[in-house]
Amino acid sequence: MGPRRWEYAYAVLAVFAACRGLDLLFGWLSDTNGGALDDSNPIRLLALLAIYLVSAVLLLRHHSRDLLAILSQNKLLLLTLLFILASAFWAIEPGTSFRRSSALILSTVFCFYLALRFKPVEILAIAAVALGLVAALSLLAVVAVPSLGVYSDVKAGRWRGIIGINTLFGRMMVLGILIVWALRREQWRLSRYDAVLFLLFVVCALGAQAVTALAACMSGLAGMVLIWTARPRRMPAYFRLAILALVALPAAVVAANFGDVLALVGRDSTLSERVYIWQAAFDLGMQRPWLGAGYRSFWIEDYAWTAYYNMFGSANTEFGNGHNGYLDVWLELGVVGLVLFGLLLTQGFVRLLRQTRAGQDAFGEFYGGLLFFLVVYSVAERVLFEHTELTWMLFTTGLIVLKWRERRSEQPRLLPDEVPVVEALGARRGL
């Protein structure tokens, strides 16, 4: 039996929470003036725990027979999660590492739930609706309550929306751009509003002025174009070369004039002093190069004091991460963790290429853009192995979906009770 209406609403709520759309409410309930929350906020943790437990119950209720098969298809993902959980044994702060790795595992359970319970296009539609709510409420905050939706300090003029952080807000809006662009040819419930949603996401992304997200957005769109050219259809070689040239030429121009481009967007050769952070963190990370300091146990005051001192001359705890996803993976999980991520990323590309050869659809196109976005964005920000973070959750969900679809396509025939009637008739069912 397919998902019911309330289940769609639940999925939208869960994704809305992963977009940090509920953080404003959690902040008010926690008396933090609606500010950005960290992972230790008890109200936020309890709410997320409830959301993920519901997904676990629904997964067991409707797909218990499929669990063993789908888990066996994702051994690398399971191995990575077990390694992250095991890092609590050698972590600087075992309790923190265990709690946050457990949260990562629970959010991955939700990814399995999405992959098994909904069609790929429905997953994109659910994310589009949740992100659309974030964008609409954020635009309302910018216009009606500027003190809430817009920075007034050193980042004056940058939109932070209801999320509270402009870089995070910009990242969510860019994901919305990629999703709606992928859905442009699909029939889903809000397909008539595709152009409005796309414009809303673009306006909010530009308002956030999150340079890294905007740069990664261009990379993601380029990735979607490349995936489109790889479709199993007849396309003249010269046309493919022209598209590749259009993608490669801007990248070459940026690389050749990198310093001027940085100055144009208000950055310098230190990438807003990120280089100093990376050097100080690298020096400290070399003390634990193979296994790291433990999941989410590096950027804590008791351990990263030396790095902070090298940067500021004091134990300043201004940074909660190294502003580089690859560096943070190595700092927390060592070389082993970095290798595991590389294998997961490679697996994602391999599964995507297999799906592309079999046929092209909105989800495959989006996932290609997401992979390119993730690779570029992680150079300056942290999203890798991040629990309750939509970017990483979509990456994980895509890994599961692509392999599961491959297995289903290999089956000669599905039993009637395993396929909704509308699907058996060949109709598309929207959100």
C-alpha positions in Angstrom: 0.0 0.0 0.0 1.3 3.4 -0.9 1.8 6.4 1.4 -1.3 8.1 2.7 -1.8 11.9 2.8 -0.7 12.2 6.4 2.5 10.4 5.6 3.3 12.9 2.9 2.7 15.7 5.5 4.9 13.9 8.0 7.7 13.6 5.4 7.5 17.3 4.5 7.7 18.2 8.2 10.7 16.0 8.7 12.5 17.5 5.7 11.5 21.0 6.9 13.2 20.2 10.2 16.3 19.0 8.3 16.3 22.4 6.5 16.5 23.9 10.0 13.1 25.4 9.4 12.0 24.6 13.0 15.1 26.1 14.7 13.4 29.4 15.2 10.6 27.7 17.1 13.1 25.6 19.1 15.0 28.7 19.9 12.0 30.5 21.3 11.0 27.5 23.3 14.6 27.3 24.7 14.7 31.0 25.4 17.6 31.7 23.1 15.8 34.6 21.3 15.3 32.5 18.2 19.0 32.3 17.5 20.8 29.5 15.8 20.9 26.3 17.8 23.7 23.8 18.3 23.4 20.0 18.5 23.1 20.1 22.3 19.7 21.8 22.5 17.5 19.4 24.3 14.2 20.5 22.7 15.6 20.2 19.2 17.1 16.8 20.0 13.9 15.4 21.5 11.9 16.7 18.5 14.3 15.1 16.0 14.3 11.9 17.9 10.5 11.7 17.8 10.6 12.4 14.0 13.1 9.7 13.3 11.5 7.1 15.6 8.3 7.6 13.6 10.2 6.9 10.3 11.7 3.7 11.9 8.3 2.4 12.9 6.8 3.1 9.5 9.8 1.5 7.8 9.4 -1.7 9.8 5.6 -1.7 9.4 5.6 -1.4 5.6 8.9 -2.7 4.4 10.3 -5.2 6.9 10.6 -7.8 4.1 12.8 -5.5 2.1 15.1 -4.4 4.8 17.6 -7.2 4.6 17.9 -6.9 0.8 18.3 -3.1 0.9 20.9 -3.3 3.7 22.9 -5.9 1.9 23.0 -3.5 -1.1 24.5 -0.7 1.0 27.3 -2.5 2.9 29.7 0.4 2.4 27.3 2.9 3.9 26.7 0.6 6.9 30.4 0.0 7.4 30.9 3.8 7.4 28.2 4.4 10.0 29.6 1.6 12.2 33.1 3.2 12.0 31.7 6.6 12.9 29.8 5.1 15.9 32.9 3.2 16.9 35.0 6.4 16.9 33.4 7.2 20.3 35.8 4.6 21.8 38.9 6.8 20.9 37.2 10.2 20.8 38.4 13.1 22.9 34.8 13.4 24.2 33.2 10.0 24.0 29.8 11.1 25.1 29.5 13.9 22.5 30.8 11.6 19.8 28.3 8.8 20.7 25.3 11.1 20.9 26.0 12.8 17.6 26.9 9.6 15.7 23.7 8.0 17.0 21.8 11.0 15.6 23.6 10.4 12.3 22.4 6.8 12.3 18.8 7.8 13.1 18.8 10.4 10.3 20.1 7.7 8.0 17.1 5.5 9.0 14.9 8.3 7.7 16.8 8.2 4.4 16.0 4.5 4.1 12.4 5.3 4.9 12.3 7.9 2.1 14.0 5.6 -0.4 11.6 2.7 0.2 8.4 4.5 0.9 8.2 7.1 -1.8 8.9 7.2 -5.5 12.1 9.2 -6.5 10.0 12.0 -8.0 8.0 12.2 -4.8 11.1 12.5 -2.8 12.1 15.5 -4.8 8.6 17.0 -4.5 8.6 16.6 -0.8 12.0 18.4 -0.6 10.7 21.1 -2.9 7.6 21.7 -0.7 9.7 21.8 2.5 12.3 24.2 1.0 9.5 26.3 -0.5 8.0 26.8 2.9 11.4 27.8 4.2 11.9 30.3 1.4 8.4 31.8 1.7 8.6 32.2 5.5 12.1 33.6 5.2 11.0 36.2 2.6 8.1 37.1 4.8 10.6 37.6 7.7 12.9 39.7 5.5 10.1 42.0 4.5 8.0 42.1 7.7 10.6 41.6 10.4 14.0 42.6 9.1 15.6 42.3 12.5 14.8 38.6 12.3 15.4 37.8 8.7 18.4 40.2 7.9 21.8 40.6 9.5 22.5 44.0 11.1 26.1 43.5 12.2 29.2 43.0 10.1 27.1 41.0 7.7 24.6 43.8 7.3 22.2 43.3 4.4 22.7 39.6 4.1 19.5 37.5 4.4 19.5 34.7 7.0 15.7 34.0 6.9 14.1 31.9 9.5 17.2 29.7 9.6 19.4 32.3 11.3 22.6 31.8 9.3 23.1 33.2 5.9 25.5 30.5 4.7 23.0 27.7 5.7 20.1 29.7 4.3 21.9 30.1 1.0 22.7 26.4 0.8 19.1 25.4 1.3 17.9 27.8 -1.4 20.5 26.4 -3.8 19.3 22.9 -3.2 15.8 24.2 -4.0 17.1 25.6 -7.3 18.6 22.3 -8.3 15.5 20.3 -7.2 12.9 22.5 -9.1 15.1 22.5 -12.2 15.2 18.7 -12.1 11.4 18.6 -11.7 10.7 21.0 -14.6 9.4 18.2 -16.9 7.7 16.1 -14.2 4.0 16.2 -13.4 3.7 16.7 -9.6 1.1 18.5 -7.6 2.8 21.9 -7.7 4.3 21.6 -11.2 2.2 24.6 -12.3 4.2 26.7 -9.9 7.6 25.6 -11.0 8.6 29.0 -12.3 7.4 30.8 -9.1 9.3 28.4 -6.9 12.4 28.6 -9.0 12.3 32.4 -8.9 11.7 32.4 -5.1 14.7 30.2 -4.5 16.9 32.4 -6.8 15.9 35.6 -5.0 16.5 34.1 -1.6 19.8 32.6 -2.7 21.0 36.0 -4.0 19.7 37.7 -0.9 21.7 35.4 1.4 24.9 36.4 -0.4 26.5 33.0 0.4 29.3 33.0 -2.1 30.3 29.4 -1.6 26.7 28.2 -2.1 26.3 30.2 -5.3 29.6 28.9 -6.7 28.6 25.4 -5.9 25.2 26.0 -7.5 26.8 26.8 -10.8 28.8 23.5 -10.4 25.6 21.6 -9.7 23.8 23.0 -12.7 26.9 22.1 -14.8 26.7 18.6 -13.4 23.1 18.3 -14.4 23.9 19.4 -17.9 26.6 16.8 -18.1 24.3 14.1 -16.9 21.7 15.2 -19.5 24.2 14.8 -22.3 24.9 11.2 -21.1 21.4 10.1 -21.7 20.9 7.0 -23.9 19.7 8.8 -26.9 21.2 9.8 -30.2 23.0 13.0 -29.9 25.6 14.3 -32.4 29.1 14.3 -31.2 29.6 17.9 -32.1 26.6 18.8 -29.9 28.1 17.0 -26.9 31.4 18.7 -27.4 29.7 22.1 -27.6 27.9 21.5 -24.3 31.1 20.3 -22.7 32.9 23.5 -24.0 30.1 25.7 -22.5 30.6 24.0 -19.1 34.4 23.9 -19.2 35.0 27.4 -20.6 33.7 29.4 -17.6 35.6 27.1 -15.2 38.8 27.8 -17.2 38.2 31.5 -17.1 37.7 31.4 -13.3 40.8 29.3 -12.8 42.9 31.7 -14.9 41.6 34.8 -13.1 41.1 33.3 -9.6 42.5 36.3 -7.7 40.3 38.8 -9.6 37.2 36.5 -9.1 37.9 36.4 -5.3 38.2 40.2 -5.2 35.0 40.5 -7.1 33.0 38.5 -4.5 34.7 40.2 -1.6 37.2 37.5 -0.8 41.0 37.4 -0.8 43.6 34.7 -1.3 43.1 33.4 2.3 39.4 32.7 1.5 38.2 34.9 4.4 41.1 33.7 6.6 40.0 30.1 6.1 43.6 29.2 5.1 44.8 30.1 8.6 42.2 27.9 10.2 43.2 25.0 8.0 46.8 25.3 8.8 46.3 25.5 12.5 43.9 22.6 12.4 46.2 20.5 10.2 49.1 20.9 12.6 46.9 19.6 15.5 45.3 16.9 13.4 48.7 15.4 12.7 48.7 14.1 16.3 45.9 11.7 15.3 46.2 11.2 11.5 44.8 7.7 11.1 41.7 7.6 13.2 41.1 11.3 14.1 39.8 12.8 17.3 36.4 11.1 17.0 33.2 12.1 15.3 32.4 15.7 16.3 35.1 15.7 18.9 37.8 17.9 17.3 36.3 21.4 17.4 35.7 21.5 21.1 37.3 23.9 23.5 39.2 21.2 25.5 41.0 19.8 22.4 41.2 22.5 19.7 42.5 25.1 22.2 46.0 24.9 20.5 44.5 25.6 17.1 42.5 28.5 18.5 45.5 29.9 20.2 47.6 29.7 17.0 44.9 31.6 15.2 43.9 34.2 17.7 46.4 34.1 20.5 43.7 32.9 22.9 41.3 30.0 23.4 38.7 31.7 21.2 35.9 29.2 20.5 34.4 31.2 17.6 34.6 28.3 15.1 32.7 25.1 15.4 34.2 23.5 12.3 37.1 23.9 10.0 35.2 25.4 7.1 36.4 22.6 4.9 34.4 19.4 4.7 37.3 17.2 3.7 39.6 18.6 6.4 36.9 18.0 9.1 36.4 14.4 8.0 40.1 13.8 8.4 40.4 15.7 11.7 37.5 13.7 13.2 37.8 10.3 11.5 41.4 10.3 10.2 42.6 8.8 6.9 40.2 5.9 7.4 37.2 8.2 7.4 38.5 10.1 4.4 38.9 6.9 2.4 35.4 5.7 3.4 33.9 9.0 2.2 35.9 8.8 -1.1 34.5 5.3 -1.6 31.0 6.4 -0.9 31.3 9.3 -3.4 32.7 7.0 -6.0 29.9 4.6 -5.4 27.4 7.4 -5.9 28.9 8.3 -9.3 29.0 4.7 -10.4 25.3 4.1 -9.4 24.3 7.3 -11.1 26.1 6.4 -14.4 24.4 3.0 -14.4 21.0 4.6 -13.9 21.8 7.1 -16.6 22.5 4.3 -19.1 19.3 2.6 -18.2 17.3 5.8 -18.7 17.1 9.4 -17.5 14.6 11.0 -15.1 14.4 13.9 -12.7 15.9 12.1 -9.8 19.0 11.0 -11.7 19.5 14.5 -13.1 19.2 16.0 -9.7 21.5 13.5 -8.1 24.2 14.3 -10.7 23.9 18.0 -9.8 24.0 17.2 -6.1 27.2 15.2 -6.4 28.9 18.1 -8.2 27.5 20.6 -5.7 28.7 18.5 -2.8 32.3 18.1 -4.1 32.6 21.9 -4.7 30.8 23.1 -1.6 32.8 20.9 0.8 35.9 22.8 -0.1 34.8 25.7 2.1 32.0 24.4 4.3 31.1 21.3 6.3 28.2 19.1 5.2 29.9 15.7 5.0 28.6 13.1 7.5 26.4 15.8 9.0 23.3 14.5 10.8 20.0 16.1 10.2 21.4 18.1 7.3 19.4 18.0 4.1 22.4 18.0 1.7 23.9 14.9 3.2 20.5 13.3 3.7 19.8 13.7 0.0 23.2 12.3 -0.9 22.5 9.2 1.3 18.9 8.8 0.1 20.2 8.9 -3.5 22.7 6.2 -2.9 19.9 4.0 -1.6 17.4 4.9 -4.2 19.6 4.3 -7.2 20.6 0.8 -6.1 17.1 -0.1 -5.1 15.7 1.0 -8.4 18.3 -1.1 -10.2 17.3 -4.2 -8.2 13.6 -3.5 -8.9 14.2 -3.1 -12.6 15.9 -6.5 -12.7 12.8 -8.2 -11.4 10.7 -9.6 -14.3 7.4 -8.8 -12.7 6.2 -7.3 -9.4 3.2 -8.7 -7.5 0.1 -6.7 -7.7 0.0 -5.9 -4.0 3.6 -4.5 -4.2 2.7 -1.8 -6.8 0.1 0.9 -6.4 -2.8 0.6 -8.9 -2.0 3.9 -10.5 1.5 2.8 -11.2 0.3 -0.5 -12.6 -1.8 1.5 -15.1 1.2 3.5 -16.1 0.0 6.8 -14.5 2.2 9.2 -12.7 1.2 10.0 -9.2 2.2 13.4 -7.9 2.7 14.6 -4.3 
